[in-house]
Amino acid sequence: GPSVQLRLPSPDYGGISLAALGLELPLYLGLGALCGLVALALQNAITYSEEVWNENGAIGSVVPERLRPAACGALAGALGVYCQPVLFNGYATLNSILQDQGGDAATLLTYTLLKIIATAAAVGAGLVG
């Protein structure tokens, strides 16, 4: 629609230009490398989850295939009760993080790890993620 969904703050580095110091590109390269590592962690978590949820896996051998989506929904619900931003309800969570209201680095790392767990569990249980 015509409304703004994502609100990015203007960066303020105390009058210092990162581009003028030659730091902007290395910082973005570091961010890209970090995102690549997170992607590898997600890929490994999905592979592990698929093994756990398959017929011979720890969960798949106990939970019938028809009930796996419900079991995964219960896991996602429990994660949502513990940490609501993991469920990512629209742009509110992302906007709060980008507006520097998401917490410190440990909180953001917790969000990331729990989101990887929730997504991998959903894919392993046969859902879309």
N, C-alpha and C positions, 0 to 999 in steps of 0.2 A: 504494500500500500504506500501511500504518500508519506507516512510518518517515519521518523528515524528510529531504527531498531537498535543500533549499536552506537553508544556514545563514547567516543575516545577523548580522553583529556589531552590538553596541549602539554607537551613535555616541558618541564621547567628544571633546568640544571643550574640554577643560580647565576644566570647570565653567561654561562660557559657554553660554547658551541662545540658539541662532540664532533661534528663534521670538520670544523676548523682544526681540531686537535688530532684528526685522523683516527678517532676512536669509534666512530659510528659503524663502519663496515666490520671491524673485528668483533664488535658487540653483536651485530646481526649474524655473523658467521658462528659465533658461540651459541647464540640462540638456536640457529638452525641445527647445529650439532647436538644440542640438548634435546631438541624435538625429535631428531633421528634416534637418539637413545630411548626416548619414551616410546617411539613407534616400535622399536625392537622389543622392548619390554611387553608392549601390548601384543605383538605377534607371538612371542613366546608364551604369554599367559593364555592366549586363545588356543594355541596348540596343546598346552597342558590341560586346559579345561575340556577340550574335545576328547582327550584321552580319559579324563575323569568321568565325563558324562556318557561315554559310549557303553555298549552292552556289557563289556568286561571291566569297566572302570569302577572306581570306588563308589561313586554315586549312581551311575547308570545300572549297575548290577542290583541295586537295592530299589531304586525308584523306577516304576514302569514308564515306558516311553510316553504314554498319554498324559502322565502326571508331571513330567519334567518341566514343562512351561510353568505350571503352578508352583512347583518347588523353587524354580528360579525366581518367580514373582515374589515368593515369600522371602527369599534371600535379598532381593532388591528392596522390598519393603522394609526389612530389618536394617539394611544399610541406609535407607532414606530416613528412618527414625533416628538413627545414630548421627547421620550427617546429611541433612536435606539437600545441600547444593549438589550432591552426587547425582541426584535425579534430574538435574538441569531443567528446571521448570521455566522454559522460555529464555528470554534475554536478560531477565532480572539478575540471575546469578553472574553471568558474564559481565554485565554492566557494573555490578557492585565490585567485582574483582578489578576491572579496568579503572574504576574510579578510586582505586586504592582503599577499598573497604572490605576486601576479601581476606584480610589478615596478613600475618607474616609468612615468611618462606616455609616454615614448618606446616602451617595450615594449608598452604597451596600444595605442598608435597602430599599431605594427607588426602586432599581432594583428588589429586592425580592418581594416587595409588588405589583409592577406593573406587574411582571411576574405571580404572583398568580392571579391577576385580569384578565389578558389576558387568562391564561390557563383555569380558571374557566368559563369565558364567552364563550370560544370556546366549552368546554364540554357541558355547558348548552344549547348552540345553536345547539347541535347535531354534532359538529365536533370532531375530535380526540384529540384536545388539542394543 
